[in-house]
Amino acid sequence: MLKRCEKDGGAEQPSLPCAVQAANRNQIVVVFQGGGALGAYQAGVYQALHEAGIEPDWIVGTSIGAINAALICGNRPENRLEALQAFWSLISRKTPVPIWPGFEQLSQAWSNLQTMSWGIRGFFQPNPLAYWGPQVVLGAENASYYSTAPLERTLAELVDFDRINTSKVRLTVGAANVRTSQMRYFDSRSTALNVKHVMASGALPPAFPAVRIDGELYWDGGILSNTPAEVIFDDNPRRSSLVFAVHMWNPIGPEPQTMWDVAHRTKDIQYSSRVATHITRQAQLHRLRHVIRALSDLLPETVREREDVRALSAYGCLTRMHVVRLLAPSLKYEDQTKDIDFSPSGIRERWEAGYERMMRTIEEAPWTGEFDDLEGVLFHELMDTGRREQMSQTTSVENFVHDVEARPAPSTRKMEG
């Protein structure tokens, strides 16, 4: 059902850059995908936002995105970067890994083998009972190859959940109900969140165990919706928003030539956001809402005041959603195991890439300017060439979809520090 919407809030701050002023006129929403070690990119994105004076009003996260979101929302603004740095420093693999010149891929494989064998300090550790056999009864909350008890202790130390539940910054984490296969969004606006809610959002099977909340078991929300942007569009009351959608899984890639390539491409497709299709649908819905409001304004006042007409007019809406996608680049030697690359160099490169991309996006500020009054959803993406992509009309949305399909696959490259 189309619902009534709030008017835009927030006052301009003349002392800030124009891009920041424009951002402050909208609700600032940040959406974090799930992706394990790839989540370091999100930390870099937040650092750039923080340094630019753009603090989120609402953060939506899944899996590692939920963890990053909790670290941000569960700390004072001046302590948020410190909390993110503490977490990512803790879980980076400190075990010395031999780096043989010309054999970097082999070195990476050795590091990943260590991660799978021994786990990650402060995050997860092997569950020996799981290796006795697939039919061994472990119990619903212990049926996994790893235990996430270390992560629970880490979050309890770094995140103030009392602050999350009393702060003006809203936190929403997505989890999948194991019994019903339905997505469940735990929202600090309506639910007192604790460490279990964040753990549930990151309980990726079969690696990590399900988490029980209020009698129900939950797995990682990424198995149903790894980029849970729909919760923003379906919010009630709806508000005009500037949405930073931080994506780590590339929807565009080369044709696989080997079985290893197949595994890599499959994983990217599985966890990418299907953003083009989703934005197309939302653009159509929001355009319809704007059309209804425009038609209502054309009616004579005596007609507009009728109860049945007012009920129909309530489906109209003038809110506008600017969706800015920040897509993580591919690093050199990246493959299907990239989400368990907890090496210090991998974390550093992804963090720096997120920071650089967000700073460039703020400089470009594609959400500023004049747009068609009938369009309620606009999509922006800063390309590697500095070119901006916008979807301001339904036809433009469709053109964007065709452009994405025709765009050559991204080349694998190493980010410069």
C-alpha beads as a LAMMPS data file, in Angstrom:
LAMMPS data file: protein, C-alpha beads

417 atoms
416 bonds

1 atom types
1 bond types

-500.0 500.0 xlo xhi
-500.0 500.0 ylo yhi
-500.0 500.0 zlo zhi

Masses

1 110.0

Atoms # bond

1 1 1 0.000 0.000 0.000
2 1 1 1.196 3.526 -0.787
3 1 1 1.467 5.458 2.464
4 1 1 1.623 9.073 3.539
5 1 1 5.082 10.605 3.797
6 1 1 6.810 13.119 5.994
7 1 1 8.162 16.351 4.556
8 1 1 11.892 16.732 4.244
9 1 1 13.618 17.715 7.431
10 1 1 16.932 19.239 8.363
11 1 1 18.201 22.787 8.043
12 1 1 20.990 24.020 5.815
13 1 1 24.352 24.656 7.404
14 1 1 26.001 27.494 5.467
15 1 1 29.417 26.717 6.951
16 1 1 29.493 23.311 5.259
17 1 1 30.254 22.564 1.585
18 1 1 27.241 22.734 -0.727
19 1 1 27.219 18.949 -1.200
20 1 1 26.919 18.485 2.558
21 1 1 24.188 21.119 2.801
22 1 1 22.194 19.293 0.124
23 1 1 22.700 16.004 1.937
24 1 1 21.442 17.456 5.204
25 1 1 18.110 18.374 3.628
26 1 1 17.397 14.658 3.259
27 1 1 17.429 11.721 5.615
28 1 1 20.888 10.166 5.273
29 1 1 20.709 6.379 4.932
30 1 1 23.648 4.001 4.553
31 1 1 23.108 0.429 3.324
32 1 1 25.857 -2.123 3.956
33 1 1 25.966 -5.447 2.106
34 1 1 27.237 -8.682 3.572
35 1 1 30.614 -9.930 2.400
36 1 1 32.991 -10.975 5.175
37 1 1 36.446 -9.480 4.754
38 1 1 35.135 -7.276 1.933
39 1 1 33.421 -5.202 4.635
40 1 1 36.640 -3.231 5.132
41 1 1 35.500 -1.255 2.072
42 1 1 32.468 -0.103 4.074
43 1 1 34.693 1.174 6.866
44 1 1 36.559 3.357 4.373
45 1 1 33.267 4.697 3.001
46 1 1 32.146 5.653 6.505
47 1 1 35.483 7.339 7.251
48 1 1 35.021 9.601 4.230
49 1 1 31.436 10.438 5.231
50 1 1 32.561 11.184 8.782
51 1 1 35.375 13.465 7.676
52 1 1 32.986 15.312 5.354
53 1 1 30.550 15.946 8.216
54 1 1 27.851 13.668 6.769
55 1 1 26.630 11.435 9.586
56 1 1 23.875 8.879 8.867
57 1 1 20.390 9.082 10.332
58 1 1 19.795 5.406 9.568
59 1 1 22.083 2.465 8.821
60 1 1 20.782 -0.782 7.338
61 1 1 23.112 -3.756 7.332
62 1 1 23.349 -7.462 6.654
63 1 1 26.052 -9.851 7.892
64 1 1 29.394 -7.980 8.055
65 1 1 27.376 -4.911 7.126
66 1 1 25.335 -5.369 10.300
67 1 1 28.548 -5.622 12.320
68 1 1 29.970 -2.420 10.818
69 1 1 26.623 -0.702 11.342
70 1 1 26.532 -1.754 15.010
71 1 1 30.075 -0.474 15.531
72 1 1 29.019 2.906 14.140
73 1 1 25.654 3.216 15.863
74 1 1 26.946 1.790 19.133
75 1 1 29.537 4.505 19.684
76 1 1 29.658 8.276 20.006
77 1 1 30.416 10.054 16.707
78 1 1 33.901 10.959 17.864
79 1 1 34.635 7.305 18.752
80 1 1 33.156 5.531 15.719
81 1 1 36.264 5.411 13.565
82 1 1 38.271 4.197 16.536
83 1 1 35.787 1.351 17.066
84 1 1 35.919 0.361 13.381
85 1 1 39.706 0.449 13.402
86 1 1 39.850 -1.632 16.585
87 1 1 37.577 -4.299 15.107
88 1 1 39.331 -4.582 11.742
89 1 1 42.743 -4.556 13.371
90 1 1 41.675 -7.322 15.739
91 1 1 40.359 -9.637 13.012
92 1 1 43.194 -9.106 10.540
93 1 1 45.333 -12.213 10.247
94 1 1 48.558 -11.562 12.120
95 1 1 50.093 -14.995 11.474
96 1 1 53.196 -14.535 9.292
97 1 1 52.456 -15.608 5.743
98 1 1 55.353 -16.208 3.354
99 1 1 55.259 -13.818 0.402
100 1 1 57.176 -15.261 -2.493
101 1 1 57.798 -12.821 -5.365
102 1 1 55.904 -14.035 -8.387
103 1 1 53.837 -16.436 -6.287
104 1 1 51.425 -13.990 -4.663
105 1 1 48.441 -16.189 -5.486
106 1 1 50.044 -19.112 -3.695
107 1 1 50.725 -16.895 -0.696
108 1 1 47.091 -15.827 -0.690
109 1 1 45.970 -19.446 -0.841
110 1 1 48.202 -20.253 2.136
111 1 1 46.665 -17.392 4.138
112 1 1 43.145 -18.563 3.285
113 1 1 44.011 -22.115 4.302
114 1 1 45.115 -20.815 7.691
115 1 1 41.847 -18.934 8.062
116 1 1 39.776 -22.004 7.255
117 1 1 41.890 -24.200 9.522
118 1 1 42.238 -22.000 12.572
119 1 1 39.604 -19.307 12.208
120 1 1 40.083 -15.599 12.900
121 1 1 40.945 -14.212 16.309
122 1 1 38.060 -12.215 17.766
123 1 1 35.685 -13.500 15.084
124 1 1 35.279 -17.274 14.710
125 1 1 37.008 -20.514 15.659
126 1 1 36.604 -24.143 14.472
127 1 1 33.853 -26.274 15.955
128 1 1 35.577 -29.690 16.263
129 1 1 32.305 -31.610 16.755
130 1 1 31.139 -30.649 13.241
131 1 1 33.936 -32.713 11.719
132 1 1 32.804 -36.007 13.255
133 1 1 30.391 -36.470 10.356
134 1 1 27.404 -34.846 8.629
135 1 1 24.874 -36.958 10.567
136 1 1 26.201 -36.177 14.035
137 1 1 23.499 -34.412 16.081
138 1 1 24.935 -31.068 17.187
139 1 1 21.766 -29.193 18.083
140 1 1 20.183 -26.375 16.075
141 1 1 22.333 -23.655 17.655
142 1 1 25.612 -25.556 17.239
143 1 1 25.244 -27.064 13.764
144 1 1 28.089 -25.239 12.031
145 1 1 31.742 -25.664 11.142
146 1 1 32.769 -22.695 13.290
147 1 1 31.769 -21.099 16.556
148 1 1 31.166 -17.335 16.641
149 1 1 31.576 -17.048 20.418
150 1 1 34.700 -14.881 19.849
151 1 1 32.642 -12.423 17.796
152 1 1 30.034 -12.174 20.543
153 1 1 32.742 -11.206 23.025
154 1 1 34.254 -8.716 20.584
155 1 1 30.927 -6.988 19.944
156 1 1 30.120 -6.867 23.654
157 1 1 33.400 -5.013 24.173
158 1 1 33.225 -2.591 21.234
159 1 1 29.492 -1.861 20.924
160 1 1 27.273 -0.021 23.414
161 1 1 23.842 -1.484 22.747
162 1 1 22.211 0.893 25.236
163 1 1 23.389 3.722 22.995
164 1 1 21.969 1.964 19.925
165 1 1 18.568 1.703 21.581
166 1 1 18.484 5.334 22.751
167 1 1 20.351 7.073 19.929
168 1 1 18.724 9.147 17.207
169 1 1 20.701 7.108 14.684
170 1 1 18.470 4.231 13.629
171 1 1 19.890 0.745 13.122
172 1 1 18.223 -2.025 11.111
173 1 1 19.740 -5.482 10.617
174 1 1 18.321 -8.215 8.400
175 1 1 18.160 -11.923 9.234
176 1 1 16.527 -14.967 7.618
177 1 1 14.046 -17.000 9.638
178 1 1 15.251 -20.610 9.388
179 1 1 11.784 -22.122 9.862
180 1 1 9.734 -19.860 7.568
181 1 1 12.451 -18.669 5.121
182 1 1 11.123 -15.125 5.607
183 1 1 13.287 -12.024 5.938
184 1 1 13.072 -10.355 9.338
185 1 1 14.289 -6.820 9.930
186 1 1 15.228 -6.027 13.506
187 1 1 14.885 -2.264 13.893
188 1 1 16.066 -0.166 16.834
189 1 1 13.067 2.104 16.274
190 1 1 10.701 -0.663 17.388
191 1 1 12.885 -3.333 19.030
192 1 1 15.510 -3.221 21.775
193 1 1 18.509 -4.604 19.901
194 1 1 21.277 -6.627 21.515
195 1 1 24.289 -8.604 20.403
196 1 1 22.113 -11.568 19.367
197 1 1 20.382 -9.545 16.642
198 1 1 23.704 -8.595 15.060
199 1 1 25.001 -12.155 15.428
200 1 1 21.860 -13.502 13.741
201 1 1 22.334 -11.175 10.773
202 1 1 25.829 -12.618 10.263
203 1 1 25.079 -16.307 10.917
204 1 1 26.005 -17.558 7.436
205 1 1 25.378 -21.331 7.124
206 1 1 26.977 -23.812 7.161
207 1 1 30.026 -21.931 8.464
208 1 1 28.309 -20.142 11.355
209 1 1 25.548 -21.349 13.692
210 1 1 21.982 -20.086 13.695
211 1 1 21.003 -17.679 16.477
212 1 1 17.781 -18.042 18.430
213 1 1 15.746 -14.906 19.141
214 1 1 12.336 -15.026 20.827
215 1 1 12.112 -18.756 20.183
216 1 1 12.940 -18.573 16.455
217 1 1 16.188 -19.488 14.728
218 1 1 17.812 -17.022 12.325
219 1 1 20.534 -17.241 9.713
220 1 1 22.447 -14.581 7.800
221 1 1 20.043 -12.203 6.039
222 1 1 22.286 -12.255 2.977
223 1 1 20.913 -15.619 1.890
224 1 1 17.599 -13.841 1.179
225 1 1 18.534 -10.197 0.575
226 1 1 22.185 -9.208 0.708
227 1 1 21.389 -5.555 -0.026
228 1 1 18.247 -4.887 2.014
229 1 1 17.279 -1.592 0.390
230 1 1 13.575 -2.528 0.227
231 1 1 13.196 -1.743 3.926
232 1 1 13.935 1.912 3.094
233 1 1 11.429 2.197 0.271
234 1 1 8.737 0.429 2.302
235 1 1 9.299 2.465 5.464
236 1 1 6.316 4.164 7.098
237 1 1 6.202 7.105 7.207
238 1 1 8.391 7.461 4.147
239 1 1 10.936 10.298 4.089
240 1 1 12.959 11.852 1.305
241 1 1 16.352 10.207 1.561
242 1 1 19.892 10.257 0.296
243 1 1 20.830 6.573 0.266
244 1 1 24.448 5.453 0.066
245 1 1 24.307 1.804 -1.040
246 1 1 27.719 0.235 -0.431
247 1 1 28.201 -2.867 -2.592
248 1 1 31.109 -5.323 -2.513
249 1 1 29.899 -7.998 -4.952
250 1 1 30.171 -7.019 -8.605
251 1 1 27.066 -7.730 -10.718
252 1 1 29.172 -7.430 -13.897
253 1 1 32.007 -9.838 -14.627
254 1 1 33.868 -11.692 -17.376
255 1 1 32.807 -15.016 -18.843
256 1 1 34.397 -17.768 -16.730
257 1 1 37.016 -19.879 -18.474
258 1 1 37.937 -22.305 -15.688
259 1 1 36.090 -24.061 -12.891
260 1 1 37.793 -21.664 -10.474
261 1 1 36.409 -18.758 -12.508
262 1 1 32.955 -20.358 -12.392
263 1 1 33.046 -20.501 -8.585
264 1 1 34.125 -16.846 -8.397
265 1 1 31.500 -15.566 -10.827
266 1 1 28.755 -17.640 -9.174
267 1 1 29.512 -16.088 -5.810
268 1 1 29.447 -12.540 -7.212
269 1 1 26.086 -13.169 -8.873
270 1 1 24.652 -14.843 -5.781
271 1 1 25.465 -11.969 -3.438
272 1 1 25.220 -8.957 -5.767
273 1 1 22.228 -6.706 -5.250
274 1 1 20.249 -6.939 -8.531
275 1 1 20.130 -3.174 -8.112
276 1 1 19.008 -2.354 -11.656
277 1 1 15.835 -4.449 -11.440
278 1 1 15.039 -3.262 -7.934
279 1 1 15.569 0.421 -8.746
280 1 1 13.462 0.078 -11.905
281 1 1 10.520 -1.179 -9.847
282 1 1 10.929 1.481 -7.179
283 1 1 11.275 4.251 -9.775
284 1 1 7.989 3.176 -11.337
285 1 1 6.214 3.079 -7.974
286 1 1 7.522 6.464 -6.894
287 1 1 6.676 8.047 -10.231
288 1 1 3.121 6.773 -9.767
289 1 1 3.000 8.319 -6.291
290 1 1 4.113 11.669 -7.713
291 1 1 1.560 11.438 -10.528
292 1 1 -1.240 10.773 -8.018
293 1 1 -0.205 13.821 -5.990
294 1 1 -0.022 15.990 -9.111
295 1 1 -3.467 14.858 -10.273
296 1 1 -4.918 15.470 -6.810
297 1 1 -3.657 19.045 -6.895
298 1 1 -5.559 19.617 -10.163
299 1 1 -8.926 18.716 -8.632
300 1 1 -11.316 21.475 -7.467
301 1 1 -11.090 22.070 -3.732
302 1 1 -14.663 20.886 -3.208
303 1 1 -13.748 17.544 -4.771
304 1 1 -10.437 17.237 -2.925
305 1 1 -12.214 17.596 0.422
306 1 1 -14.473 14.616 -0.179
307 1 1 -13.632 11.726 2.119
308 1 1 -13.279 9.166 -0.678
309 1 1 -11.056 11.487 -2.721
310 1 1 -8.870 12.260 0.282
311 1 1 -8.456 8.520 0.881
312 1 1 -7.333 8.004 -2.716
313 1 1 -5.084 11.072 -2.644
314 1 1 -3.282 9.599 0.367
315 1 1 -1.604 7.186 -2.042
316 1 1 0.241 10.165 -3.518
317 1 1 3.671 11.094 -2.252
318 1 1 6.271 13.754 -3.027
319 1 1 9.244 12.154 -1.292
320 1 1 12.366 11.648 -3.365
321 1 1 15.009 8.955 -3.023
322 1 1 18.526 9.579 -4.300
323 1 1 20.332 6.229 -4.406
324 1 1 24.117 6.489 -4.677
325 1 1 25.854 3.181 -5.353
326 1 1 29.462 2.708 -4.263
327 1 1 30.781 -0.477 -5.836
328 1 1 34.035 -1.937 -4.499
329 1 1 36.725 -2.481 -7.141
330 1 1 38.339 -5.827 -7.771
331 1 1 41.791 -6.275 -6.323
332 1 1 44.673 -8.118 -7.955
333 1 1 44.525 -11.914 -7.532
334 1 1 40.946 -11.684 -6.266
335 1 1 38.906 -14.891 -6.537
336 1 1 36.050 -16.757 -4.882
337 1 1 37.889 -16.702 -1.529
338 1 1 38.066 -12.898 -1.381
339 1 1 35.519 -12.736 1.450
340 1 1 37.916 -14.604 3.744
341 1 1 40.931 -12.466 2.821
342 1 1 41.593 -11.060 6.290
343 1 1 45.212 -10.253 5.498
344 1 1 46.352 -6.812 6.722
345 1 1 47.142 -5.788 3.133
346 1 1 43.716 -6.879 1.846
347 1 1 41.900 -5.024 4.629
348 1 1 44.023 -1.912 4.113
349 1 1 43.521 -1.846 0.337
350 1 1 39.755 -2.268 0.587
351 1 1 39.471 0.357 3.334
352 1 1 41.477 2.834 1.227
353 1 1 39.398 2.037 -1.863
354 1 1 36.149 2.781 0.009
355 1 1 37.558 6.031 1.366
356 1 1 38.784 7.190 -2.040
357 1 1 35.523 6.337 -3.818
358 1 1 33.360 8.060 -1.207
359 1 1 35.507 11.203 -1.174
360 1 1 35.258 11.445 -4.978
361 1 1 31.507 10.898 -4.796
362 1 1 31.084 13.662 -2.219
363 1 1 33.118 15.974 -4.445
364 1 1 30.902 15.189 -7.435
365 1 1 27.690 15.350 -5.329
366 1 1 25.410 13.860 -8.027
367 1 1 22.355 14.296 -5.773
368 1 1 22.522 18.080 -6.201
369 1 1 20.900 19.959 -9.070
370 1 1 17.484 20.107 -10.719
371 1 1 15.462 16.975 -11.450
372 1 1 12.112 16.130 -13.028
373 1 1 9.349 16.805 -10.479
374 1 1 7.596 13.556 -11.392
375 1 1 10.588 11.366 -10.572
376 1 1 10.793 10.004 -7.053
377 1 1 13.830 7.709 -7.386
378 1 1 17.142 8.727 -8.947
379 1 1 20.171 6.457 -9.228
380 1 1 23.720 7.783 -9.218
381 1 1 27.026 6.025 -9.664
382 1 1 30.463 7.540 -10.029
383 1 1 32.292 5.635 -12.732
384 1 1 36.047 5.042 -12.822
385 1 1 36.321 7.741 -15.480
386 1 1 34.634 10.270 -13.192
387 1 1 31.456 10.088 -15.282
388 1 1 28.159 10.057 -13.374
389 1 1 25.292 7.712 -14.191
390 1 1 21.770 8.910 -13.271
391 1 1 18.366 7.324 -13.617
392 1 1 15.867 10.183 -13.463
393 1 1 13.047 8.730 -15.531
394 1 1 11.564 5.283 -16.031
395 1 1 13.023 5.227 -19.542
396 1 1 16.373 6.281 -18.126
397 1 1 16.155 3.423 -15.649
398 1 1 15.614 1.003 -18.502
399 1 1 18.498 2.566 -20.401
400 1 1 20.655 2.086 -17.342
401 1 1 19.782 -1.609 -17.261
402 1 1 20.742 -1.972 -20.929
403 1 1 23.928 0.020 -20.321
404 1 1 24.902 -2.257 -17.452
405 1 1 24.316 -5.347 -19.575
406 1 1 26.404 -3.925 -22.402
407 1 1 29.186 -2.592 -20.176
408 1 1 32.447 -4.570 -20.482
409 1 1 33.454 -6.660 -17.507
410 1 1 35.630 -4.815 -14.995
411 1 1 39.326 -5.476 -15.206
412 1 1 41.068 -6.856 -12.179
413 1 1 43.519 -4.325 -10.840
414 1 1 45.435 -3.548 -7.674
415 1 1 44.406 -0.376 -5.851
416 1 1 47.243 2.054 -5.266
417 1 1 47.795 2.979 -1.651

Bonds

1 1 1 2
2 1 2 3
3 1 3 4
4 1 4 5
5 1 5 6
6 1 6 7
7 1 7 8
8 1 8 9
9 1 9 10
10 1 10 11
11 1 11 12
12 1 12 13
13 1 13 14
14 1 14 15
15 1 15 16
16 1 16 17
17 1 17 18
18 1 18 19
19 1 19 20
20 1 20 21
21 1 21 22
22 1 22 23
23 1 23 24
24 1 24 25
25 1 25 26
26 1 26 27
27 1 27 28
28 1 28 29
29 1 29 30
30 1 30 31
31 1 31 32
32 1 32 33
33 1 33 34
34 1 34 35
35 1 35 36
36 1 36 37
37 1 37 38
38 1 38 39
39 1 39 40
40 1 40 41
41 1 41 42
42 1 42 43
43 1 43 44
44 1 44 45
45 1 45 46
46 1 46 47
47 1 47 48
48 1 48 49
49 1 49 50
50 1 50 51
51 1 51 52
52 1 52 53
53 1 53 54
54 1 54 55
55 1 55 56
56 1 56 57
57 1 57 58
58 1 58 59
59 1 59 60
60 1 60 61
61 1 61 62
62 1 62 63
63 1 63 64
64 1 64 65
65 1 65 66
66 1 66 67
67 1 67 68
68 1 68 69
69 1 69 70
70 1 70 71
71 1 71 72
72 1 72 73
73 1 73 74
74 1 74 75
75 1 75 76
76 1 76 77
77 1 77 78
78 1 78 79
79 1 79 80
80 1 80 81
81 1 81 82
82 1 82 83
83 1 83 84
84 1 84 85
85 1 85 86
86 1 86 87
87 1 87 88
88 1 88 89
89 1 89 90
90 1 90 91
91 1 91 92
92 1 92 93
93 1 93 94
94 1 94 95
95 1 95 96
96 1 96 97
97 1 97 98
98 1 98 99
99 1 99 100
100 1 100 101
101 1 101 102
102 1 102 103
103 1 103 104
104 1 104 105
105 1 105 106
106 1 106 107
107 1 107 108
108 1 108 109
109 1 109 110
110 1 110 111
111 1 111 112
112 1 112 113
113 1 113 114
114 1 114 115
115 1 115 116
116 1 116 117
117 1 117 118
118 1 118 119
119 1 119 120
120 1 120 121
121 1 121 122
122 1 122 123
123 1 123 124
124 1 124 125
125 1 125 126
126 1 126 127
127 1 127 128
128 1 128 129
129 1 129 130
130 1 130 131
131 1 131 132
132 1 132 133
133 1 133 134
134 1 134 135
135 1 135 136
136 1 136 137
137 1 137 138
138 1 138 139
139 1 139 140
140 1 140 141
141 1 141 142
142 1 142 143
143 1 143 144
144 1 144 145
145 1 145 146
146 1 146 147
147 1 147 148
148 1 148 149
149 1 149 150
150 1 150 151
151 1 151 152
152 1 152 153
153 1 153 154
154 1 154 155
155 1 155 156
156 1 156 157
157 1 157 158
158 1 158 159
159 1 159 160
160 1 160 161
161 1 161 162
162 1 162 163
163 1 163 164
164 1 164 165
165 1 165 166
166 1 166 167
167 1 167 168
168 1 168 169
169 1 169 170
170 1 170 171
171 1 171 172
172 1 172 173
173 1 173 174
174 1 174 175
175 1 175 176
176 1 176 177
177 1 177 178
178 1 178 179
179 1 179 180
180 1 180 181
181 1 181 182
182 1 182 183
183 1 183 184
184 1 184 185
185 1 185 186
186 1 186 187
187 1 187 188
188 1 188 189
189 1 189 190
190 1 190 191
191 1 191 192
192 1 192 193
193 1 193 194
194 1 194 195
195 1 195 196
196 1 196 197
197 1 197 198
198 1 198 199
199 1 199 200
200 1 200 201
201 1 201 202
202 1 202 203
203 1 203 204
204 1 204 205
205 1 205 206
206 1 206 207
207 1 207 208
208 1 208 209
209 1 209 210
210 1 210 211
211 1 211 212
212 1 212 213
213 1 213 214
214 1 214 215
215 1 215 216
216 1 216 217
217 1 217 218
218 1 218 219
219 1 219 220
220 1 220 221
221 1 221 222
222 1 222 223
223 1 223 224
224 1 224 225
225 1 225 226
226 1 226 227
227 1 227 228
228 1 228 229
229 1 229 230
230 1 230 231
231 1 231 232
232 1 232 233
233 1 233 234
234 1 234 235
235 1 235 236
236 1 236 237
237 1 237 238
238 1 238 239
239 1 239 240
240 1 240 241
241 1 241 242
242 1 242 243
243 1 243 244
244 1 244 245
245 1 245 246
246 1 246 247
247 1 247 248
248 1 248 249
249 1 249 250
250 1 250 251
251 1 251 252
252 1 252 253
253 1 253 254
254 1 254 255
255 1 255 256
256 1 256 257
257 1 257 258
258 1 258 259
259 1 259 260
260 1 260 261
261 1 261 262
262 1 262 263
263 1 263 264
264 1 264 265
265 1 265 266
266 1 266 267
267 1 267 268
268 1 268 269
269 1 269 270
270 1 270 271
271 1 271 272
272 1 272 273
273 1 273 274
274 1 274 275
275 1 275 276
276 1 276 277
277 1 277 278
278 1 278 279
279 1 279 280
280 1 280 281
281 1 281 282
282 1 282 283
283 1 283 284
284 1 284 285
285 1 285 286
286 1 286 287
287 1 287 288
288 1 288 289
289 1 289 290
290 1 290 291
291 1 291 292
292 1 292 293
293 1 293 294
294 1 294 295
295 1 295 296
296 1 296 297
297 1 297 298
298 1 298 299
299 1 299 300
300 1 300 301
301 1 301 302
302 1 302 303
303 1 303 304
304 1 304 305
305 1 305 306
306 1 306 307
307 1 307 308
308 1 308 309
309 1 309 310
310 1 310 311
311 1 311 312
312 1 312 313
313 1 313 314
314 1 314 315
315 1 315 316
316 1 316 317
317 1 317 318
318 1 318 319
319 1 319 320
320 1 320 321
321 1 321 322
322 1 322 323
323 1 323 324
324 1 324 325
325 1 325 326
326 1 326 327
327 1 327 328
328 1 328 329
329 1 329 330
330 1 330 331
331 1 331 332
332 1 332 333
333 1 333 334
334 1 334 335
335 1 335 336
336 1 336 337
337 1 337 338
338 1 338 339
339 1 339 340
340 1 340 341
341 1 341 342
342 1 342 343
343 1 343 344
344 1 344 345
345 1 345 346
346 1 346 347
347 1 347 348
348 1 348 349
349 1 349 350
350 1 350 351
351 1 351 352
352 1 352 353
353 1 353 354
354 1 354 355
355 1 355 356
356 1 356 357
357 1 357 358
358 1 358 359
359 1 359 360
360 1 360 361
361 1 361 362
362 1 362 363
363 1 363 364
364 1 364 365
365 1 365 366
366 1 366 367
367 1 367 368
368 1 368 369
369 1 369 370
370 1 370 371
371 1 371 372
372 1 372 373
373 1 373 374
374 1 374 375
375 1 375 376
376 1 376 377
377 1 377 378
378 1 378 379
379 1 379 380
380 1 380 381
381 1 381 382
382 1 382 383
383 1 383 384
384 1 384 385
385 1 385 386
386 1 386 387
387 1 387 388
388 1 388 389
389 1 389 390
390 1 390 391
391 1 391 392
392 1 392 393
393 1 393 394
394 1 394 395
395 1 395 396
396 1 396 397
397 1 397 398
398 1 398 399
399 1 399 400
400 1 400 401
401 1 401 402
402 1 402 403
403 1 403 404
404 1 404 405
405 1 405 406
406 1 406 407
407 1 407 408
408 1 408 409
409 1 409 410
410 1 410 411
411 1 411 412
412 1 412 413
413 1 413 414
414 1 414 415
415 1 415 416
416 1 416 417
